[in-house]
Amino acid sequence: MAFLDEMTLPGELTLRMMEAAKAGAMEALRNRAIGLKAHAKSAADGDIVTQGDHASQAVIFTALPAKGMIAGREEVIGFFGEETMHAGYRFPDNASWRWCIDPVDGTKPYYNGEPFWSVSAALQQRNDEGRWESVAGVVYRATAEDMPDCLCGTVYWAEKGRGAYALDVISNHQTRVSMPANIAPMAEFEISPEVSSPASLAYAKQAAALLESRGIATGWRRSICHCVCEMLEGEKAAVIQGVAGPFDWDIAAISVIAREAGVHCSFEPAISVDGQWRYPAIMAWDKTLFDALQAITLTMSA
């Protein structure tokens, strides 16, 4: 890989995630090329899973080490991903670190042959409260030109306190990601259908009215990582998912990348849905818009 200068070199474990995410994307593309079979994952929200999701995760887990040097110490690193519970992986009891993987974020567009999907990986540490915090994250953003043996997209990566970067896979040219000079008046906005409570529906109405008052149009492509990558390129002003939004694996990587790029982010308060933590996701370049959206979220979550 070629980088702009030594100051922007990712750490060894981040490099491993970058290679693993690309390998997972190529495996997903290979599976799609030979034909996918989709199975319903959740009757409530219509989520599906394919053999491409499982194959991508298996390749990523194989590419990532179960131990690594972190802050001068060798640490056990567990494995956790969207398909983990279905694939026979056991999380080590003594692990205070883990890889958090979303092997295909945006399975529906991936299954339909659309480019609105991504592969993400994050390195997380368990904090004193037992919650997981991302210290590094990687997202491969798919493109329409991707082939099973040749990726043409962009790898976004960040390490806490070191900024966020975008690496073009074809040219190996890397740039630092920060607030774009021009930002399109568009927001990705969704309320999870399985949590259509009066509070979440009221949130949707208020948030949509706020965005409309700012002249911001809304839409959704069902891959939060891909949407945030578009945001980092100036194609979106904000990305919002409602009161019970993404899971850990959905935001583990993109949350640290967005924050390091200077995006205003909030993923609180988390709620437990069927034994899994879900987070309201608010990400916006504009601080006043972010504050207004967060105020609505906190009111509806109270």
C-alpha positions as CSV (number, residue, x, y, z in Angstrom):
1,M,0.0,0.0,0.0
2,A,1.1,3.6,-0.7
3,F,0.3,6.3,1.9
4,L,0.8,10.0,1.9
5,D,3.3,10.1,4.7
6,E,4.3,8.1,7.8
7,M,2.0,10.1,10.0
8,T,-1.0,8.6,8.3
9,L,0.1,5.0,8.5
10,P,-2.5,2.8,10.3
11,G,-1.4,0.5,13.1
12,E,-0.8,-3.2,12.5
13,L,-4.2,-4.3,13.7
14,T,-5.9,-1.7,11.6
15,L,-4.0,-2.9,8.6
16,R,-5.2,-6.4,9.3
17,M,-8.8,-5.1,9.4
18,M,-8.3,-3.3,6.1
19,E,-7.1,-6.5,4.4
20,A,-9.8,-8.6,6.1
21,A,-12.6,-6.2,5.1
22,K,-11.5,-6.3,1.4
23,A,-11.2,-10.1,1.5
24,G,-14.7,-10.3,3.0
25,A,-16.0,-8.0,0.2
26,M,-14.4,-10.1,-2.5
27,E,-15.9,-13.3,-0.9
28,A,-19.3,-11.7,-0.9
29,L,-18.9,-10.8,-4.5
30,R,-17.8,-14.3,-5.5
31,N,-20.9,-15.8,-3.8
32,R,-23.2,-13.3,-5.5
33,A,-21.6,-14.2,-8.9
34,I,-22.6,-17.8,-8.5
35,G,-26.1,-17.1,-7.3
36,L,-27.5,-16.2,-3.9
37,K,-30.3,-17.7,-1.8
38,A,-31.9,-15.3,0.7
39,H,-33.5,-16.4,3.9
40,A,-35.6,-14.3,6.3
41,K,-33.8,-13.3,9.4
42,S,-36.5,-11.4,11.1
43,A,-40.2,-11.5,10.2
44,A,-40.7,-8.2,12.0
45,D,-38.5,-6.0,9.8
46,G,-38.0,-8.1,6.7
47,D,-34.3,-8.5,7.1
48,I,-32.7,-11.2,5.1
49,V,-29.4,-13.2,5.2
50,T,-27.6,-15.0,2.4
51,Q,-24.7,-17.4,2.1
52,G,-22.6,-14.4,1.0
53,D,-23.1,-12.8,4.5
54,H,-21.8,-16.0,6.2
55,A,-19.0,-16.6,3.7
56,S,-17.8,-13.0,4.1
57,Q,-17.8,-13.2,7.9
58,A,-15.9,-16.6,7.8
59,V,-13.2,-15.1,5.6
60,I,-12.9,-12.0,7.8
61,F,-12.7,-14.0,11.0
62,T,-10.0,-16.2,9.5
63,A,-8.0,-13.1,8.5
64,L,-8.0,-11.5,11.9
65,P,-5.8,-12.7,14.8
66,A,-7.2,-14.0,18.1
67,K,-4.3,-12.2,19.9
68,G,-2.6,-8.9,19.2
69,M,-0.2,-6.4,20.7
70,I,-2.2,-3.4,22.1
71,A,-0.5,-0.7,24.0
72,G,2.6,-2.9,24.5
73,R,0.7,-5.9,25.8
74,E,-0.4,-9.1,24.1
75,E,-4.2,-9.2,24.4
76,V,-6.8,-11.9,23.7
77,I,-9.2,-10.6,21.1
78,G,-12.7,-12.1,20.8
79,F,-14.8,-12.3,17.7
80,F,-18.3,-10.9,17.4
81,G,-20.3,-10.3,14.3
82,E,-23.8,-10.0,12.9
83,E,-23.8,-13.7,12.0
84,T,-21.7,-14.9,15.0
85,M,-24.5,-16.5,16.9
86,H,-25.4,-18.6,13.8
87,A,-21.9,-19.7,13.0
88,G,-20.6,-21.5,16.1
89,Y,-18.1,-18.9,17.3
90,R,-17.5,-18.8,21.0
91,F,-16.5,-15.5,22.7
92,P,-13.5,-16.0,25.0
93,D,-14.4,-15.5,28.7
94,N,-11.2,-13.6,29.4
95,A,-11.4,-11.2,26.5
96,S,-11.6,-7.4,27.2
97,W,-11.1,-6.8,23.5
98,R,-13.0,-7.9,20.5
99,W,-13.4,-7.7,16.7
100,C,-16.9,-6.5,15.8
101,I,-17.8,-7.4,12.3
102,D,-20.6,-6.6,9.9
103,P,-19.8,-8.9,6.9
104,V,-22.4,-7.3,4.6
105,D,-24.1,-4.1,5.8
106,G,-27.0,-3.7,3.4
107,T,-27.8,-7.3,2.5
108,K,-30.9,-6.3,0.5
109,P,-29.1,-4.0,-2.0
110,Y,-26.2,-6.6,-2.0
111,Y,-28.7,-9.4,-2.9
112,N,-30.3,-7.2,-5.5
113,G,-27.0,-6.5,-7.3
114,E,-27.0,-2.8,-6.2
115,P,-23.8,-1.1,-4.9
116,F,-25.3,0.3,-1.7
117,W,-23.6,-2.0,0.7
118,S,-20.4,-2.2,2.7
119,V,-18.2,-4.4,4.9
120,S,-17.1,-3.2,8.2
121,A,-14.7,-4.2,11.0
122,A,-13.9,-2.6,14.3
123,L,-11.5,-3.2,17.3
124,Q,-13.4,-2.6,20.5
125,Q,-12.5,-2.5,24.2
126,R,-14.9,-3.4,27.0
127,N,-15.2,-0.4,29.4
128,D,-15.7,-0.4,33.2
129,E,-19.5,-0.4,32.7
130,G,-19.3,-3.5,30.5
131,R,-20.1,-1.7,27.3
132,W,-17.9,-1.9,24.2
133,E,-16.1,1.1,22.8
134,S,-14.5,1.2,19.3
135,V,-10.8,2.3,19.2
136,A,-10.4,1.6,15.5
137,G,-12.7,1.0,12.6
138,V,-12.6,0.1,8.9
139,V,-15.3,0.2,6.2
140,Y,-15.0,-1.0,2.6
141,R,-17.6,0.9,0.6
142,A,-18.7,-1.1,-2.4
143,T,-19.1,0.3,-5.9
144,A,-21.0,-0.8,-9.1
145,E,-17.6,-1.5,-10.7
146,D,-16.5,-4.1,-8.1
147,M,-15.7,-7.6,-9.4
148,P,-15.1,-10.8,-7.5
149,D,-11.4,-10.6,-8.3
150,C,-11.0,-6.8,-8.4
151,L,-12.3,-4.2,-5.9
152,C,-12.7,-0.7,-7.1
153,G,-14.1,1.1,-4.1
154,T,-12.8,3.0,-1.1
155,V,-11.6,1.9,2.3
156,Y,-12.4,4.3,5.1
157,W,-10.4,3.9,8.3
158,A,-9.8,5.6,11.6
159,E,-8.1,5.1,14.9
160,K,-9.2,7.0,18.0
161,G,-7.3,10.3,18.3
162,R,-5.6,10.0,14.9
163,G,-8.2,11.3,12.4
164,A,-10.1,9.5,9.6
165,Y,-8.8,8.6,6.2
166,A,-10.1,7.4,2.8
167,L,-7.9,5.0,0.8
168,D,-8.7,4.5,-2.9
169,V,-8.2,0.8,-3.6
170,I,-7.2,1.2,-7.2
171,S,-4.7,4.1,-6.9
172,N,-3.7,3.5,-3.3
173,H,-4.1,7.3,-2.9
174,Q,-5.1,8.2,0.7
175,T,-6.7,11.5,1.8
176,R,-7.7,12.7,5.3
177,V,-11.4,13.0,5.7
178,S,-13.0,16.1,7.2
179,M,-16.0,18.3,6.7
180,P,-16.5,18.9,2.9
181,A,-16.7,22.4,1.5
182,N,-20.1,21.6,-0.2
183,I,-22.7,19.4,1.4
184,A,-25.8,18.2,-0.4
185,P,-29.2,19.0,1.4
186,M,-30.0,15.3,1.8
187,A,-30.4,13.1,4.8
188,E,-30.7,9.4,5.2
189,F,-33.6,8.8,7.7
190,E,-35.3,5.7,8.9
191,I,-37.4,4.5,11.8
192,S,-37.0,0.8,12.5
193,P,-40.4,-0.8,11.5
194,E,-40.3,-3.4,14.3
195,V,-40.3,-0.5,16.9
196,S,-43.2,1.4,15.6
197,S,-44.4,2.5,19.0
198,P,-46.3,5.8,19.5
199,A,-43.0,7.4,20.8
200,S,-41.0,6.3,17.7
201,L,-43.7,7.4,15.3
202,A,-43.9,10.8,17.1
203,Y,-40.1,11.0,16.8
204,A,-40.4,10.3,13.1
205,K,-42.9,13.0,12.5
206,Q,-40.9,15.6,14.5
207,A,-37.6,14.7,13.0
208,A,-39.0,14.7,9.4
209,A,-40.6,18.1,10.0
210,L,-37.3,19.5,11.3
211,L,-35.4,18.2,8.3
212,E,-38.0,19.6,5.9
213,S,-37.8,23.0,7.7
214,R,-34.1,23.0,6.9
215,G,-34.8,22.2,3.2
216,I,-33.2,18.7,3.7
217,A,-34.8,15.9,1.6
218,T,-34.9,12.4,3.1
219,G,-34.4,8.8,1.8
220,W,-33.0,5.5,2.9
221,R,-30.8,2.8,1.2
222,R,-30.7,0.4,4.2
223,S,-26.9,0.4,4.7
224,I,-25.9,2.8,7.5
225,C,-22.2,2.4,6.8
226,H,-22.7,3.2,3.1
227,C,-24.9,6.2,3.9
228,V,-22.3,7.6,6.3
229,C,-19.5,7.1,3.7
230,E,-21.7,9.2,1.3
231,M,-22.0,11.7,4.1
232,L,-18.2,11.9,4.4
233,E,-18.0,12.7,0.7
234,G,-20.5,15.5,1.1
235,E,-23.4,13.7,-0.5
236,K,-25.4,13.8,2.8
237,A,-26.0,16.4,5.5
238,A,-27.1,13.9,8.1
239,V,-27.8,10.2,8.8
240,I,-30.5,9.3,11.3
241,Q,-32.0,6.1,12.5
242,G,-34.7,6.3,15.1
243,V,-35.4,5.5,18.7
244,A,-34.3,1.8,18.4
245,G,-31.9,1.9,15.4
246,P,-28.7,0.1,14.6
247,F,-27.1,-2.8,16.5
248,D,-23.5,-2.9,17.7
249,W,-22.2,-4.4,14.5
250,D,-23.9,-1.7,12.4
251,I,-22.1,1.2,14.0
252,A,-18.9,-0.2,15.6
253,A,-16.7,0.9,12.7
254,I,-18.5,3.8,11.2
255,S,-19.0,5.5,14.6
256,V,-15.2,6.0,15.2
257,I,-14.6,7.0,11.6
258,A,-17.4,9.6,11.6
259,R,-16.3,11.1,14.9
260,E,-12.6,11.2,13.8
261,A,-13.8,13.0,10.6
262,G,-15.5,15.7,12.7
263,V,-19.1,14.6,12.4
264,H,-21.3,15.3,15.4
265,C,-22.5,11.9,16.6
266,S,-24.8,10.4,19.2
267,F,-25.8,6.8,19.8
268,E,-27.6,7.2,23.2
269,P,-29.7,6.2,25.0
270,A,-29.3,2.6,24.0
271,I,-32.2,0.2,24.6
272,S,-32.3,-3.6,24.8
273,V,-34.4,-5.3,22.1
274,D,-34.6,-9.1,22.3
275,G,-31.3,-9.3,24.2
276,Q,-29.4,-7.1,21.8
277,W,-28.4,-3.4,22.3
278,R,-29.9,-1.0,19.8
279,Y,-28.9,2.6,19.5
280,P,-30.6,5.8,18.2
281,A,-28.1,7.0,15.6
282,I,-27.8,10.7,14.9
283,M,-24.9,11.9,12.7
284,A,-24.8,15.4,11.3
285,W,-22.2,17.9,10.0
286,D,-24.1,20.9,11.3
287,K,-24.0,21.3,15.1
288,T,-27.4,23.1,15.4
289,L,-29.1,20.4,13.3
290,F,-27.5,17.8,15.4
291,D,-28.5,19.4,18.7
292,A,-32.1,19.8,17.5
293,L,-32.3,16.1,16.4
294,Q,-30.7,14.9,19.7
295,A,-33.2,17.0,21.7
296,I,-36.1,15.2,19.9
297,T,-34.5,11.8,20.5
298,L,-33.9,12.4,24.2
299,T,-37.5,13.7,24.7
300,M,-39.0,10.6,22.9
301,S,-36.7,8.2,24.8
302,A,-37.6,9.6,28.2
